[in-house]
């Protein structure tokens, strides 16, 4: 009887698994068929034969999500529920695309105006300066720029302040208050619950472990962040005030006295209006009516917005000059926290990056490599894997030029140490040359709970684990390892920068620097953007004719839209081997599934809104 039950149990498990596979596969087929039947006409919108009309339209510049150097898929599974809910991954907008759109608009006589709303766009400060300068250029070229938001943060107001007309909702506020660094400190909490943290640090300014060891911010951390933030805040204030033609000091006074002013004037938008920071306080309905009076739509319907064109619709009109040169400059992106594994949103996976570098190594037509770094750092092992691959590229006697983006700190500096030249932006956060490790142990918790840990081990090295107090010989060994890693870090930087070890040591210590200050200290060579770094790489390679390449898979707009839809489904259909076989079958007919990358997704927005990521 027991054998029969066992057989029946195995048969039931098999049938359940088979049923899941069939249901998942059927669901995917249905979704694909529905997608093609409903959105089949969308693909025609983006056929190269059809020209998009921009005449007397308003460029609707309202990106929602985050600004990145290179958009990547953040998931390898797709789901069902969020199709109705509108959820999904973070919407990513590549900085170069946003700048390209604004620079196109500055020269486009066909556009009636440019509408800007970046209040739901999250970005680092250096990216906001670039976008602000692009908006400023549009205005200086005689174009009409209208900015609106419910609420303005630092970046949103910096960009929007460059417009001809700045509007705010009647219940909104301008929250341009500069920079604030606040952290939670857990030292007392961990002591109360008897949780022990073992901290190993190399670098007096390496503040990462402070929440575990202190109850307040250290003077070193305060000094580092103040010296980094104050010059950038001053630059930001000056740019805002100059654009708005308001007295110098207005922005600082506004931030210092807002709470006091709001007692007598609770409507914060009115305070901004009185100070000249905005031109109009309006509701959304008033904005729509104002837009209608200024830019009547073809329907002559005041309840509808003006005739407009979205960011990516407008970008599709860009006619790029195709360079057929045999010479290539490869751009390798390192964006996000540096870890082992594959690249994802917010993660600079070393496996993917190393593979891209090796592709460049194998391609003899690649004459130079530009390393684009936008990373706060990460693991030493992952950083070293990338560095080793870069060293192999350099051994082929081809130059490497680094372009630092918004942030290139700690491990983001480590990976630059084989560069022939390093570029940064003035506002780039760099430095943080230091090493630390945080290792918790549970011995205090176990003692409090009355739990004892005992046993034997074949070797002394195998005796310790996180359940017992860290022995002195383990503490000394780990600290020695941290010190050794720090020494290698400083040595790598010193060798690359052609600076004495002691000089690098004096400006290391985990301290952060702006790109402008890093230039003065010799940690970078020049101030400029990615394009400047590419031009410099061409000079190093002694080539005039070249094309810029990356190793990310490019997709057409319809393909992007379909993949975005699949990526935003929420019932987690696993892309297992069975589904992969199905994907291959469909891929023979429809070219939007990449079997090598499971479901390959990218982001594309048809005037859509996702969520506020700020």
N, C-alpha and C positions, 0 to 999 in steps of 0.2 A: 504493500500500500504506500509506503514511504517513497519507493522508487517512482511510483505513478505520480505522486504529488510533486516530486522533484522534477520529473519530466514536464509535467503540466506547468510548473512554475517557470522553468526555462522557456517553454513555448510561449507563455504569457508575456514574459519580458521581451522575447524576440518580436512578438506581434505588436507590443506597445511601442518599441523602438521603430519598427517598420511603419506603424501608423503615424508616428511623429514625423518621420522623414517624408512620407507621402503628403501629409497635411502641410508641412512647411514648404515642400516643393510646389504643391498645388497653389498655396497662398502666393508664393513668389510669382508663379505664372500668371495668376489672375491680376496681381498688381501691375505686372509688366504690360499685360494686354490692355488693362484699363488705362494705364498711363499713356500708352501709344494712341488709344482711341480718343481719349479726351484731349490730349496735348499734341496730337499729331500736327495740328495747325500751327503750334508754337514754333516747331522746327522751321517752318517756312518763313517765320519772322526774321530768321537769322541767316537765310540763304545769301550768299555773297552777291547774287544777281540783283537783289532788291535794295534800293538805296533808301535809307532812313531820312525822313524829312526833318530838318532842324529849323527851318525858316520861321522867324518870329516866335519861337518857342522859348520857354524858360528852362534852363538846365536845373533840374531838381536835385541838388546835391545834399542828400540826406542819408548818408551811410549809417547803419546801425550795427554795432558789434565791436570788434577790436581791429586795430591796425597792426599788421605784421609785415615782415619782409617777404615771406613766402608762405602762402596758405597751404595747409596740409590737412588731410583727413584725420579726425580725432576718434574714429571708431571703425571697427571692421565688422560690425554687425548692424542689421537694420531691424526696425520694429514697427508695430502697427498702430498703437494708440495715439501717438503724437501726430499722425496724419491729420486727425481731426483737431487735435489740440494746438497744432502749430509749433510744437516743441522741437528739440533736436540739438545739434551741436552749435557751438559758438560761431556766429557769422564772422568770417575773416575777410578783411580788405587789405590787399597789398598796397603798401605806401606808394610804390612806383605807379600803380594804376590810378590812385587818387590824384597824385601830382600830375600825371599825364592828362587826366580829364580837365583839371583846373588850368593847366598850361595851354591846352587846346582852346578852352573857352576864352582865354585872354586874347587870342588871335582870331576868333570866330565872329565875323560880322553878321552872321545869320541869326544868332541868338538875340532874343529880346532882353534877357536879363539872366542873372544867376541867383537862385535861391539857396541859401546855406543854412542848414540846421545840423550841427554836429554835437548836440547835447547828449546823444545816446551812443557816442563813439568813444571808446576807451583807447588811450594811447600813452606812450611815454612822452616826456616833455620835448625832446628834440624833434620828434615827429610833428608835434603841434607847431613848433617854430617853422618848420618847412612848409606845412600847410598854410600857416598864417602869411608867410611871405608870398605864397602862390596866390592867395586871395588878394593881398595887397597889390600884386602885379596886375591882376584883373582890373581893379579899380583905377590904377594908374594908367591903364590902357584905355580909359574912358568908358568902361562897361559898368552897367548898373548892377550892384550886388546888394541883395536884401538878406539880412540875417534874422532869424527868429528862434526862440527856444522858450520852453516853460521855465527852465532853470539853466544857468550857465555855471560850469565849473571853471577851473583855471584854464585848461586847454580849450574848452569850448568858447570861452570869452576871448581868449587871445586871438583865436581864428576869426570869430565873429566880429570883434572890434574893428577889423580891417574893412568891413563892409561900408557901403554908402549909407545904408539905413539899418539900424539895429533895433529890433523889437523884442519885447518880452511879454509873457502872459501876465495878466493882472494879479495872479496869485503866485507868480514866480519870484525868483531872486537871482542876483549875480553873486555867486559863491567863489569869487576870485580872491581867495584869502592867502595865497602863497602856499608854502610847503609845511607840512606837519609830519613829524615822525613820532608816533606813539606805539608802544609795544606793551604786551602783558608780561609780567614777571611772576614766576611761579615758585621761587625759592621757598617761601614760607609754606605754600601748599604742599610741596613735596616733603618738607620736613614734618608736616602734620601727619601725612599718610605714610611716613617712613620709607619713601621711595628715594633711593640713592642714585644720583647722577654723577658719573665719572667724566670729567671734562679735561680734554687735552688740547692745548692751544699753542700755536707758534705765531706771534704777532700781537703787539700790544693793542692795536686798533681793530683786531678781528673780533667783532662784536656779536657774531652769530650765537655763541653759547650764553650770552648775558642773561636771557630770560630764565635760564636754569640755575644761574649762580648768584644773581643779584635781585634786589627788590626795586631797583631804580636804574635809570640810564647812567652809564659811566660818563665821566667828564671827557674821556677820549672820544667816545662815540658822539657826544654832543658837539665837540670841536670839529670832528671830521665832517659831520652832516651840515653844520652851520657854514663851514668854509666852502662846502660844495653847493649848498642851496642858495645862500645869500646873493652871490653874483648873478645867478640865473634868475632869481626873483626880481632883482633890480632891472635886469635886461627885459624881462617880461613886462614889468610895470611901465617902463619907458616906451615900449612898443605899443602897449594899450593906450597910454595917454597921448602919444603922438598921433595915433590913428584917430582918436576921438577928439583931438584938439582941446583937451582939458588941461588945467594947470598941473604941473609936476607935483607929485605928492598926493594927488586926489585918491588914487587907488589905495595907498597905504593908510591914509586917513579914514577911508571908507571901511577898510578891514578892522582898524583899531577902534572905531567908534560905532560900528553897526548896531550892536546890542543896545547901546545907550540911545541911539537915534530911533530905534524901533519901538521904544516905549511911547514916544510921541507920535511916531508914524509907523504903525504896525504893518502897513503895506510896504514890504521891502522893495517891490518893483518901483514904487513912487520915489523912494530914496535914491535908487539908481538913476531914475529920470531926472530928479532935481540936480544931481551931480553931473549930468551930461554923459553918463556912462551908456545910456540907451536913448533912442529918439522917440519911441512910442511904447505905450503900454496898451495892449490889445488882448481881446479874447480870440479864440480860434476863429469864431464867426466873423469878428471884425477884421481879422487878418484876411480871411477869404474874400470879404466884400472889398477891402482895400486893394487886394490883388486884382479883383475883377475890374475895378475902376481904372487901375493903371494898365492892366494887360487883359482886355476883354477876350474871352474864349470864343471859339468858332460857333458854339451853340448859343451864344448870347444869354447864358444862364449864370446869374450871379451866385447861384447856389453851388456851382461847380468851380473847381480850381482852374487856373489858366492852362492853356495848352502847354504841355511840358514834355521833357524828355529825361529819362532816368540816367543815372551814372553809367551803367554798363551798356545800356542802349546807345548812349552817346559815345562811349568808348569803342563800340563796334564800328563806328564810322571812321575810326582812325586808320589811315592808310600808311602802313609801315613800309619803309624802303627795305626791300629784301636784298641782303648782301650775300652773294654767292661765293665769297672768298673762301679759300681753302684753309686760311689761318683762323684759329679759334682762340678765344679767351673764355675759359670755363669759370663760372661763378658757383662757388660752393657755399651754401647757407648753413650756418650754425646758429639756430634760433631756439631759445628756451633753455631749460635746465639740462646740463650735459650729463647723460647717463648712458649705460649700455643699453642695447636693444635698438628698436626701430624708431624712426622719427614719427612723432605725433604732435598734435597741437600742444604747445608749451613745453615739448620735450625734444631736445637735440640728441636723438639716439645715435650713438657712435657707430652701430652696425651699418645703418643707412649712409651716414656721412663717409665712413671709410670706403664703402662700396662706390660711392660717387667719386671719391678721390682716385680710387683705383681705375675707374672708367676713364678718368682724365689721364692717368699715367699710361694706359694702354693706347690712347688715341694720340698718335704722333702729330696730328694736325693741331692739337692743343698746344699753343706756344707759351701760354702763361696761365696762372691760376689766381683768381681773386677770391679771397676768403672773406665772406660777409659774416661778421660776428655780432649777434644781438642776444647775449646770454649773461645771466647773473653768475654763472659758474656751475659747478657740479662736482662730480667725483673725479679723483685723481686718475683712477684706472681708465675711465672712459676718455678723459682729456688726453691721456698719454697714448691711447690707441689712435686717436685722431692725429696727434702730433707725429707718431711713428709713420703713419701713412703720408703725411705732408713731407716728412723728411725723405721718404722714398721718391716722391715727386720731385723734390728739390735736387736729389742726387742725379736726376736726368738732365741737370743743368738748365732747367726752366724756372723762371722767376715766380715768386709768390708775393702778392701784395694783399695786405689786410685792410678792409674797410670796417671800422667799428661803427655800429649803429647807435641805438639809444643807450645800450648798456653792454659793456664788455669788461666784466670784473672777474677776479679770482680765476676759475678755470677758463673763463672767456679770455683772459690774458695768457694763460698757459698755452693755449692752442695757437697763439700768434707767434710763438718764439722761433719759428723757422721762416719768418717773413723777411723779405728784402726791404720792405717799406710798410709803415703802418699809418693809415689815415684815421682820423676821428672827427666827429662834429664837436663844435664848441661845448655843447650841452651833454655830450656823452659822459655817462658815469663809468669810470674805469678804475684800474688799480685793484685794491683789496687783495694784494699779494700776501697771502697767509694761508695757514692750514689749521683745521681743527677737527676734533672728533668728539662725539657725545655718546657715551655708553651707559645705559641705566642698568642697575642691578636690583634684584628683588629681595635681598637679604633682610633689609629692614622691615618690609611688608611681611615676609614669612615669619620673622621673629615675633612681630606683633600678633600675627594670626596663630602662633603656636605651631608652625610648620617647620620641621627639621629636614635638612637635606644632607645625606651621607651616602658614601659609596666608595668604590675603588676605580682606579684608572691605570691603563698599561704604561702611560708616560706622565711625567709631570705637566707637560704642555696640555694634556687632555683632562687635567683635574678640574680646571676652573670653568664654570659656566655662569650665566647671568642670574642664577638663583642664589648664588652665594657671594659674599663680599669679595671684591677684587683684591687678590694678593699683591703685596708690594712689588714682587718680581714681574707681575703682569703690567702693573702701572708704569714701572720704569721702562719696560719693553715697548709699550704703546707710545709713551712720550718720546722715546728715542726714535721711533718710526715717524712720528709727527715732525720732530725736529729735522730728521733726515729729508723728509719730503719738502719741508720748507727750504732747506739748504739747496735742494735740487731746483726748486722753483726760482729762488733768487738767482742761482747760477745760470739757469736757462735765460732769464730776462737779461742778466748782465752780459752774457755772451751775445745774445741777439742785438742788444742795444749798444754793444761795444762800450760798455761802461764798467768802471771798477766795481767789484763785488760789494765793497763797503758803501759805495754811493747808492747802489740799488737798495741795499739793506736799510739805509737811512730813510728812504721814501717808501719802503714796503710796509711791513708790520701790520698788514691787513687794512691800511688806510685807503679811503676812496678819494679819487680826484676827478675833476671835470676834464673834458678833452682839452680845453684851453690851458688848464694848469698842467696837464700831462705833457703837453707840447713844451712848456717852459722847463719841465723837469727832465725832458729827454726820453719819456716813455713812449711817445709817438713822434712821428716825423712831420706830418702836415695836417692841416685842417681842411676838410672837404667831405663830399658825399661819395656815394658808391660810384657814380659816373667819373668822378675825379680819380678814384682808385683804378678804375678800368683803363682810363687814358694813360695813367702812369704805368700800369702793367704792360700796355702796348709799347711804351717807350723802353721799358726794361727789355722786352723781347725784340726790340728793334723792328717792329712791324707797323706799317701805316694802314694796311688794308686787313680788316679782320671782322669777324662776327662774334657776338657774345652768345654763349650757350649755357644751359643748365641741364641737369639730368632728370628733372621732374617730368612726368608724363603730361603732355599738353592735351587738352580736350576742347572741342568746339562748344559753343554756348548751349546747344541743345543737349549735348552729352552731359554737360555740367548740370543743367537743370534736372535731368532725369536722375542723375546720381545724387544730387542734393535731396530730391524727393525720397529716394530709397534710404538715404542716410538719416532722414528725419522720421522714419517709422519706428515705433516704440515697443513692439512685442518680441524683440530679441530673437530673431531667427538666426541660429548659428550657421556660419558659412563653413560647414564641415566638408569632408571629402565628397560626400554624396551630392551636396549642393554644388560643389565645384564642378562635378561632372555635368550637372544640369547647366551651370554657367557656361561651360565650354560649348554645349549644344546650342544655347541661345546666342553665344558670341559669334557663331558661324553666320548668323543672320543679322544680328543687331550689334553694332560695334560700340556698346557702352559698358560692357563688362570685361574687365581685365583679369583673366584667370590667374595670372601670376601675383596679383595684388588683391585677391578675393574681390570684394566689391570696391572698386576704386572711385572715391567720391571727391568732389571739389565743391566750392561754394559759388553760387551765382544768384543774383537777386533781381527779380523782375518787379521793381518798385515795392518790394516786400519789406516788412518790419518783423524783427525777431524779438529780442528782449534787450533791456537796458543792462549792459555789462559793466556800467560804472557804479 
